[in-house]
Amino acid sequence: KILHGLSWRLCPPTSLQVGYRILSLLLSQLENATENDTNDTTAKLERGTWEFLRDEVAFQTESAIRDYYFTTQRPSTIAIAAIMNAIEQVNDHAYEHLTTALLRVLKEFAFDSKLVLLEAREQLYCLVNEHEEDDNDYDDTISETTVMASPRSLSGLPAGRSDASCATDAEHSYTTMDKG
């Protein structure tokens, strides 16, 4: 009745809304890990880490609208790709806990396959870095090494690489993560 009253004019959740929901699930996973082990406070993250993740996920999901590829993907796939890219940029302590929490969430819910998620992650990574390189062309004061300084990020690779090599590196990164 409600749907007929609205004439089926509903909007599905956006990738940003889904991303924020998944981040809240990650936070819940981290809080549960801390509560289960009262001696372990390592799962608690700094407030700045959460603010960074929210901002980066928002930036990346908004950047996704520039590429047709993402119109063919589920909002949850785009959100997870953005979250994986954002997690790559945090410090080692947070990376370990966030990665574990993300894997738990991925196992708990019915998301796209690992290969689809990795492909979307790589496409989004390349799109965002292309956007950042364009910004650097206009502002020469920004060093390429400061765009993403994480040791796990793919930005440390030489500029001008092909998309194929970019995809291989991303798959290797998350394939080895799953084995751990």
Accessible surface in RSA format (square Angstrom, percent):
REM  Atomic radii and reference values for relative SASA: ProtOr
REM  Chains: A
REM  Algorithm: Lee & Richards
REM  Probe-radius: 1.40
REM  Slices: 20
REM RES _ NUM      All-atoms   Total-Side   Main-Chain    Non-polar    All polar
REM                ABS   REL    ABS   REL    ABS   REL    ABS   REL    ABS   REL
RES LYS A   1   216.13 105.4 172.08 105.6  44.05 104.9 117.71 105.9  98.42 104.8
RES ILE A   2   138.06  78.6 129.68  96.6   8.39  20.2 135.86  97.8   2.21   6.0
RES LEU A   3    60.75  33.8  60.34  43.2   0.41   1.0  60.34  42.4   0.41   1.1
RES HIS A   4   132.91  72.6 117.71  81.8  15.20  38.9  75.24  77.5  57.67  67.1
RES GLY A   5    64.87  80.0   0.00   N/A  64.87  80.0  37.56 103.1  27.31  61.2
RES LEU A   6    80.27  44.7  78.12  55.9   2.14   5.4  79.66  55.9   0.61   1.6
RES SER A   7    66.32  56.0  46.66  62.3  19.65  45.3  26.07  55.5  40.25  56.4
RES TRP A   8   157.90  63.4 138.31  66.9  19.59  46.0 130.76  69.7  27.14  44.0
RES ARG A   9   185.16  77.7 159.63  81.4  25.53  60.8  77.09 105.4 108.07  65.5
RES LEU A  10   101.28  56.4  74.92  53.6  26.36  66.3  77.33  54.3  23.95  64.4
RES CYS A  11   121.85  92.2  93.04 103.8  28.80  67.7  28.32  71.8  93.52 100.8
RES PRO A  12   103.77  75.6  89.66  81.7  14.12  51.3  96.86  80.0   6.91  43.0
RES PRO A  13    78.40  57.1  72.75  66.3   5.65  20.5  76.64  63.3   1.76  11.0
RES THR A  14    75.31  53.6  69.51  70.5   5.80  13.8  71.97  96.7   3.34   5.0
RES SER A  15    17.82  15.1  14.40  19.2   3.42   7.9   1.73   3.7  16.09  22.5
RES LEU A  16    43.71  24.3  43.24  30.9   0.47   1.2  43.24  30.4   0.47   1.3
RES GLN A  17   106.26  59.4  97.86  71.5   8.40  20.0  37.98  80.8  68.28  51.8
RES VAL A  18    26.32  17.3  23.55  21.3   2.77   6.7  26.31  22.9   0.01   0.0
RES GLY A  19     0.00   0.0   0.00   N/A   0.00   0.0   0.00   0.0   0.00   0.0
RES TYR A  20    64.48  30.1  59.17  33.7   5.31  13.8  43.35  32.6  21.13  26.1
RES ARG A  21   147.46  61.9 143.18  73.0   4.29  10.2  58.83  80.4  88.63  53.7
RES ILE A  22     3.99   2.3   3.99   3.0   0.00   0.0   3.99   2.9   0.00   0.0
RES LEU A  23     5.60   3.1   5.02   3.6   0.58   1.5   5.33   3.7   0.27   0.7
RES SER A  24    45.55  38.5  36.03  48.1   9.52  21.9  39.86  84.9   5.70   8.0
RES LEU A  25    36.53  20.3  35.77  25.6   0.75   1.9  35.93  25.2   0.59   1.6
RES LEU A  26     0.00   0.0   0.00   0.0   0.00   0.0   0.00   0.0   0.00   0.0
RES LEU A  27    71.35  39.7  71.35  51.0   0.00   0.0  71.35  50.1   0.00   0.0
RES SER A  28    47.53  40.2  45.85  61.2   1.68   3.9  20.62  43.9  26.90  37.7
RES GLN A  29    32.54  18.2  32.07  23.4   0.47   1.1   0.37   0.8  32.17  24.4
RES LEU A  30     9.40   5.2   8.83   6.3   0.58   1.5   9.32   6.5   0.09   0.2
RES GLU A  31    90.08  51.7  86.36  65.3   3.72   8.9  31.68  61.3  58.39  47.7
RES ASN A  32    70.22  48.4  69.81  67.5   0.41   1.0  16.20  39.0  54.02  52.2
RES ALA A  33    30.04  27.6  19.55  30.2  10.50  23.9  25.74  36.3   4.30  11.4
RES THR A  34    19.71  14.0  18.24  18.5   1.47   3.5  17.35  23.3   2.35   3.6
RES GLU A  35   124.41  71.4 103.80  78.5  20.60  49.1  45.10  87.2  79.31  64.8
RES ASN A  36   130.43  89.9  93.69  90.5  36.75  88.5  29.78  71.7 100.65  97.3
RES ASP A  37    66.67  46.7  63.43  63.1   3.24   7.7  22.17  52.2  44.50  44.4
RES THR A  38   119.14  84.7  92.07  93.3  27.07  64.5  72.05  96.8  47.10  71.2
RES ASN A  39   140.90  97.2 109.36 105.7  31.54  75.9  31.37  75.5 109.52 105.9
RES ASP A  40    39.40  27.6  35.35  35.2   4.05   9.6  12.68  29.8  26.72  26.6
RES THR A  41    85.98  61.2  77.41  78.5   8.57  20.4  46.14  62.0  39.84  60.2
RES THR A  42    66.98  47.6  62.62  63.5   4.36  10.4  61.59  82.7   5.40   8.2
RES ALA A  43     2.00   1.8   1.51   2.3   0.49   1.1   1.51   2.1   0.49   1.3
RES LYS A  44   132.46  64.6 116.48  71.5  15.98  38.0  72.43  65.2  60.03  63.9
RES LEU A  45    28.00  15.6   1.07   0.8  26.93  67.7   3.97   2.8  24.03  64.7
RES GLU A  46   125.27  71.9 114.95  87.0  10.32  24.6  49.92  96.6  75.35  61.5
RES ARG A  47   188.84  79.3 177.22  90.3  11.62  27.7  73.08  99.9 115.76  70.2
RES GLY A  48    43.53  53.7   0.00   N/A  43.53  53.7  32.42  89.0  11.11  24.9
RES THR A  49    15.55  11.1   9.40   9.5   6.15  14.7   5.21   7.0  10.34  15.6
RES TRP A  50    36.30  14.6  36.30  17.6   0.00   0.0  34.63  18.5   1.67   2.7
RES GLU A  51    81.93  47.0  80.07  60.6   1.86   4.4  37.29  72.1  44.64  36.4
RES PHE A  52    70.82  35.4  65.32  40.5   5.49  14.3  70.12  42.5   0.69   2.0
RES LEU A  53     0.00   0.0   0.00   0.0   0.00   0.0   0.00   0.0   0.00   0.0
RES ARG A  54   110.32  46.3 110.26  56.2   0.06   0.1  30.59  41.8  79.73  48.3
RES ASP A  55    98.63  69.1  92.05  91.6   6.57  15.5  28.03  66.0  70.60  70.4
RES GLU A  56    22.85  13.1  21.62  16.4   1.23   2.9   1.08   2.1  21.76  17.8
RES VAL A  57     0.00   0.0   0.00   0.0   0.00   0.0   0.00   0.0   0.00   0.0
RES ALA A  58    16.73  15.4  16.73  25.8   0.00   0.0  16.73  23.6   0.00   0.0
RES PHE A  59    69.30  34.7  66.09  40.9   3.21   8.3  68.69  41.6   0.60   1.7
RES GLN A  60     0.98   0.5   0.98   0.7   0.00   0.0   0.00   0.0   0.98   0.7
RES THR A  61     4.66   3.3   1.14   1.2   3.52   8.4   1.35   1.8   3.31   5.0
RES GLU A  62   100.30  57.6  93.30  70.6   6.99  16.6  39.93  77.2  60.37  49.3
RES SER A  63     8.67   7.3   4.34   5.8   4.32  10.0   4.03   8.6   4.64   6.5
RES ALA A  64     2.44   2.2   2.26   3.5   0.18   0.4   2.33   3.3   0.11   0.3
RES ILE A  65   146.70  83.5 117.94  87.9  28.76  69.3 123.44  88.9  23.27  63.1
RES ARG A  66   115.48  48.5  75.73  38.6  39.76  94.7  58.41  79.8  57.08  34.6
RES ASP A  67    38.47  26.9  33.68  33.5   4.80  11.3   8.22  19.3  30.26  30.2
RES TYR A  68   169.39  79.1 158.20  90.0  11.19  29.1 122.97  92.4  46.43  57.2
RES TYR A  69    41.79  19.5  35.68  20.3   6.12  15.9  38.93  29.3   2.86   3.5
RES PHE A  70     7.21   3.6   3.23   2.0   3.98  10.3   3.67   2.2   3.54  10.1
RES THR A  71    97.35  69.2  59.79  60.6  37.56  89.5  66.91  89.9  30.44  46.0
RES THR A  72    83.93  59.7  47.90  48.6  36.03  85.9  52.18  70.1  31.74  48.0
RES GLN A  73    37.47  21.0  23.32  17.0  14.15  33.7   2.77   5.9  34.70  26.3
RES ARG A  74   112.51  47.2 108.66  55.4   3.84   9.2  50.76  69.4  61.74  37.4
RES PRO A  75    49.28  35.9  48.82  44.5   0.46   1.7  49.28  40.7   0.00   0.0
RES SER A  76    13.99  11.8  13.18  17.6   0.81   1.9  12.28  26.1   1.71   2.4
RES THR A  77     0.29   0.2   0.00   0.0   0.29   0.7   0.29   0.4   0.00   0.0
RES ILE A  78    14.04   8.0  14.04  10.5   0.00   0.0  14.04  10.1   0.00   0.0
RES ALA A  79     0.00   0.0   0.00   0.0   0.00   0.0   0.00   0.0   0.00   0.0
RES ILE A  80     0.00   0.0   0.00   0.0   0.00   0.0   0.00   0.0   0.00   0.0
RES ALA A  81     0.00   0.0   0.00   0.0   0.00   0.0   0.00   0.0   0.00   0.0
RES ALA A  82     0.00   0.0   0.00   0.0   0.00   0.0   0.00   0.0   0.00   0.0
RES ILE A  83     0.00   0.0   0.00   0.0   0.00   0.0   0.00   0.0   0.00   0.0
RES MET A  84     5.13   2.7   5.13   3.4   0.00   0.0   0.09   0.1   5.04   6.7
RES ASN A  85     3.30   2.3   1.37   1.3   1.93   4.6   2.06   4.9   1.25   1.2
RES ALA A  86     0.00   0.0   0.00   0.0   0.00   0.0   0.00   0.0   0.00   0.0
RES ILE A  87     0.94   0.5   0.94   0.7   0.00   0.0   0.94   0.7   0.00   0.0
RES GLU A  88     4.05   2.3   4.05   3.1   0.00   0.0   3.83   7.4   0.22   0.2
RES GLN A  89    36.77  20.6  14.50  10.6  22.26  53.0   4.39   9.3  32.38  24.6
RES VAL A  90    11.90   7.8   4.35   3.9   7.55  18.2  10.26   8.9   1.65   4.5
RES ASN A  91    81.61  56.3  65.07  62.9  16.54  39.8  45.01 108.3  36.60  35.4
RES ASP A  92    95.50  66.9  87.53  87.1   7.97  18.8  37.90  89.2  57.60  57.4
RES HIS A  93    84.69  46.3  74.34  51.7  10.35  26.5  57.59  59.3  27.11  31.5
RES ALA A  94     1.47   1.3   1.47   2.3   0.00   0.0   1.47   2.1   0.00   0.0
RES TYR A  95    37.85  17.7  37.85  21.5   0.00   0.0  27.56  20.7  10.29  12.7
RES GLU A  96   112.53  64.6 107.91  81.6   4.62  11.0  34.32  66.4  78.21  63.9
RES HIS A  97    32.72  17.9  31.08  21.6   1.64   4.2  15.15  15.6  17.57  20.4
RES LEU A  98     0.00   0.0   0.00   0.0   0.00   0.0   0.00   0.0   0.00   0.0
RES THR A  99    11.01   7.8  10.33  10.5   0.68   1.6  10.62  14.3   0.39   0.6
RES THR A 100    58.16  41.4  56.33  57.1   1.83   4.4  36.23  48.7  21.93  33.2
RES ALA A 101     0.37   0.3   0.37   0.6   0.00   0.0   0.37   0.5   0.00   0.0
RES LEU A 102     1.06   0.6   1.06   0.8   0.00   0.0   1.06   0.7   0.00   0.0
RES LEU A 103    38.78  21.6  38.74  27.7   0.05   0.1  38.74  27.2   0.04   0.1
RES ARG A 104   108.65  45.6 103.53  52.8   5.12  12.2  37.87  51.8  70.77  42.9
RES VAL A 105     1.04   0.7   1.04   0.9   0.00   0.0   1.04   0.9   0.00   0.0
RES LEU A 106    36.71  20.4  25.25  18.1  11.46  28.8  25.47  17.9  11.24  30.2
RES LYS A 107   175.58  85.7 139.21  85.4  36.38  86.6  92.57  83.3  83.02  88.4
RES GLU A 108   112.47  64.6  78.86  59.7  33.62  80.0  37.30  72.2  75.17  61.4
RES PHE A 109    88.27  44.2  76.77  47.5  11.50  29.9  82.04  49.7   6.23  17.8
RES ALA A 110    93.32  85.8  67.26 103.8  26.06  59.3  76.59 107.9  16.72  44.3
RES PHE A 111    42.74  21.4  19.35  12.0  23.39  60.9  19.35  11.7  23.39  66.9
RES ASP A 112    33.79  23.7  23.03  22.9  10.76  25.4   4.78  11.2  29.02  28.9
RES SER A 113    66.20  55.9  48.46  64.7  17.74  40.9  54.24 115.5  11.97  16.8
RES LYS A 114    91.44  44.6  81.55  50.0   9.89  23.6  58.45  52.6  32.99  35.1
RES LEU A 115   118.47  66.0 113.92  81.5   4.55  11.4 114.06  80.1   4.42  11.9
RES VAL A 116    52.33  34.4  51.77  46.9   0.56   1.3  52.33  45.5   0.00   0.0
RES LEU A 117    10.30   5.7  10.30   7.4   0.00   0.0  10.30   7.2   0.00   0.0
RES LEU A 118    10.59   5.9   9.28   6.6   1.31   3.3   9.53   6.7   1.07   2.9
RES GLU A 119    93.05  53.4  85.03  64.3   8.02  19.1  32.04  62.0  61.01  49.8
RES ALA A 120     0.00   0.0   0.00   0.0   0.00   0.0   0.00   0.0   0.00   0.0
RES ARG A 121     1.86   0.8   1.86   0.9   0.00   0.0   0.00   0.0   1.86   1.1
RES GLU A 122     8.58   4.9   8.58   6.5   0.00   0.0   8.58  16.6   0.00   0.0
RES GLN A 123    68.16  38.1  64.73  47.3   3.43   8.2   3.25   6.9  64.91  49.2
RES LEU A 124     0.00   0.0   0.00   0.0   0.00   0.0   0.00   0.0   0.00   0.0
RES TYR A 125    12.66   5.9  11.95   6.8   0.70   1.8  10.38   7.8   2.28   2.8
RES CYS A 126    31.35  23.7  24.49  27.3   6.87  16.1  20.52  52.0  10.84  11.7
RES LEU A 127    16.50   9.2  12.50   8.9   4.00  10.1  15.87  11.1   0.63   1.7
RES VAL A 128     0.37   0.2   0.37   0.3   0.00   0.0   0.37   0.3   0.00   0.0
RES ASN A 129    20.26  14.0  19.89  19.2   0.38   0.9  14.10  33.9   6.16   6.0
RES GLU A 130    95.52  54.8  92.29  69.8   3.24   7.7  28.89  55.9  66.64  54.4
RES HIS A 131    49.07  26.8  49.07  34.1   0.00   0.0  22.06  22.7  27.01  31.4
RES GLU A 132    33.91  19.5  32.71  24.7   1.20   2.9  16.71  32.3  17.19  14.0
RES GLU A 133    87.93  50.5  86.92  65.8   1.01   2.4  29.75  57.5  58.18  47.5
RES ASP A 134    65.03  45.6  64.54  64.2   0.49   1.2  17.60  41.4  47.43  47.3
RES ASP A 135    67.09  47.0  63.43  63.1   3.66   8.7  19.97  47.0  47.12  47.0
RES ASN A 136    18.15  12.5  14.40  13.9   3.75   9.0  10.18  24.5   7.97   7.7
RES ASP A 137   106.80  74.8  82.85  82.5  23.95  56.6  25.61  60.3  81.19  81.0
RES TYR A 138   195.34  91.2 160.15  91.1  35.19  91.6 115.93  87.1  79.41  97.9
RES ASP A 139    55.50  38.9  52.80  52.6   2.70   6.4  21.37  50.3  34.13  34.0
RES ASP A 140   129.25  90.5  97.39  96.9  31.85  75.3  38.80  91.3  90.44  90.2
RES THR A 141   125.17  89.0  90.03  91.3  35.14  83.7  86.55 116.3  38.62  58.4
RES ILE A 142    73.50  41.8  63.01  46.9  10.49  25.3  66.58  47.9   6.91  18.8
RES SER A 143    51.57  43.6  40.06  53.5  11.50  26.5  39.35  83.8  12.21  17.1
RES GLU A 144   116.06  66.6 102.96  77.9  13.10  31.2  36.75  71.1  79.31  64.8
RES THR A 145   106.36  75.6  91.59  92.9  14.77  35.2  84.96 114.1  21.40  32.4
RES THR A 146    92.78  66.0  70.40  71.4  22.37  53.3  65.25  87.6  27.52  41.6
RES VAL A 147    42.06  27.7  16.96  15.4  25.09  60.5  23.63  20.5  18.43  50.0
RES MET A 148    12.48   6.5   4.08   2.7   8.40  20.0   4.74   4.0   7.74  10.3
RES ALA A 149    85.73  78.8  52.32  80.7  33.41  76.0  58.74  82.7  26.99  71.5
RES SER A 150    16.45  13.9   0.62   0.8  15.83  36.5   6.56  14.0   9.89  13.9
RES PRO A 151   117.96  86.0  76.75  70.0  41.21 149.8  89.77  74.1  28.19 175.2
RES ARG A 152    50.47  21.2  36.37  18.5  14.10  33.6  41.60  56.9   8.87   5.4
RES SER A 153    13.73  11.6   1.25   1.7  12.47  28.7   1.70   3.6  12.03  16.9
RES LEU A 154    15.47   8.6  12.61   9.0   2.86   7.2  13.21   9.3   2.27   6.1
RES SER A 155    34.68  29.3  10.45  14.0  24.23  55.8  13.46  28.7  21.22  29.7
RES GLY A 156    75.14  92.7   0.00   N/A  75.14  92.7  43.62 119.7  31.52  70.6
RES LEU A 157    67.10  37.4  56.15  40.2  10.96  27.5  56.40  39.6  10.71  28.8
RES PRO A 158   102.35  74.6  88.95  81.1  13.41  48.7 101.08  83.5   1.27   7.9
RES ALA A 159    75.11  69.1  38.95  60.1  36.16  82.3  46.29  65.2  28.82  76.3
RES GLY A 160    80.84  99.7   0.00   N/A  80.84  99.7  41.83 114.8  39.01  87.4
RES ARG A 161    68.16  28.6  34.59  17.6  33.57  79.9  31.92  43.6  36.24  22.0
RES SER A 162    69.31  58.6  53.43  71.3  15.88  36.6  52.99 112.8  16.32  22.9
RES ASP A 163   107.87  75.6 100.14  99.7   7.73  18.3  33.85  79.7  74.02  73.8
RES ALA A 164    75.23  69.2  60.89  94.0  14.33  32.6  70.00  98.6   5.23  13.9
RES SER A 165    45.51  38.5  39.03  52.1   6.48  14.9  43.99  93.7   1.52   2.1
RES CYS A 166     5.45   4.1   5.45   6.1   0.00   0.0   2.30   5.8   3.15   3.4
RES ALA A 167    46.08  42.4  42.83  66.1   3.25   7.4  43.31  61.0   2.77   7.3
RES THR A 168    91.54  65.1  85.73  86.9   5.81  13.8  65.60  88.1  25.94  39.2
RES ASP A 169    45.74  32.0  41.63  41.4   4.11   9.7   8.32  19.6  37.42  37.3
RES ALA A 170     0.64   0.6   0.64   1.0   0.00   0.0   0.64   0.9   0.00   0.0
RES GLU A 171    82.74  47.5  82.36  62.3   0.38   0.9  11.87  23.0  70.87  57.9
RES HIS A 172   119.48  65.3 114.19  79.4   5.29  13.5  74.27  76.5  45.21  52.6
RES SER A 173    24.36  20.6  15.54  20.7   8.81  20.3  14.71  31.3   9.65  13.5
RES TYR A 174     5.51   2.6   5.51   3.1   0.00   0.0   4.55   3.4   0.96   1.2
RES THR A 175    36.34  25.8  36.15  36.7   0.19   0.4  33.65  45.2   2.69   4.1
RES THR A 176    63.32  45.0  53.59  54.3   9.72  23.2  40.84  54.9  22.48  34.0
RES MET A 177    28.37  14.7  11.93   7.9  16.44  39.2  23.21  19.7   5.16   6.8
RES ASP A 178    58.43  40.9  33.33  33.2  25.10  59.3  22.54  53.0  35.89  35.8
RES LYS A 179   163.30  79.7 125.67  77.1  37.63  89.6  86.23  77.6  77.07  82.1
RES GLY A 180   100.88 124.4   0.00   N/A 100.88 124.4  67.28 184.6  33.60  75.3
END  Absolute sums over single chains surface
CHAIN  1 A    10722.4       8719.8       2002.6       6188.6       4533.8
END  Absolute sums over all chains
TOTAL         10722.4       8719.8       2002.6       6188.6       4533.8
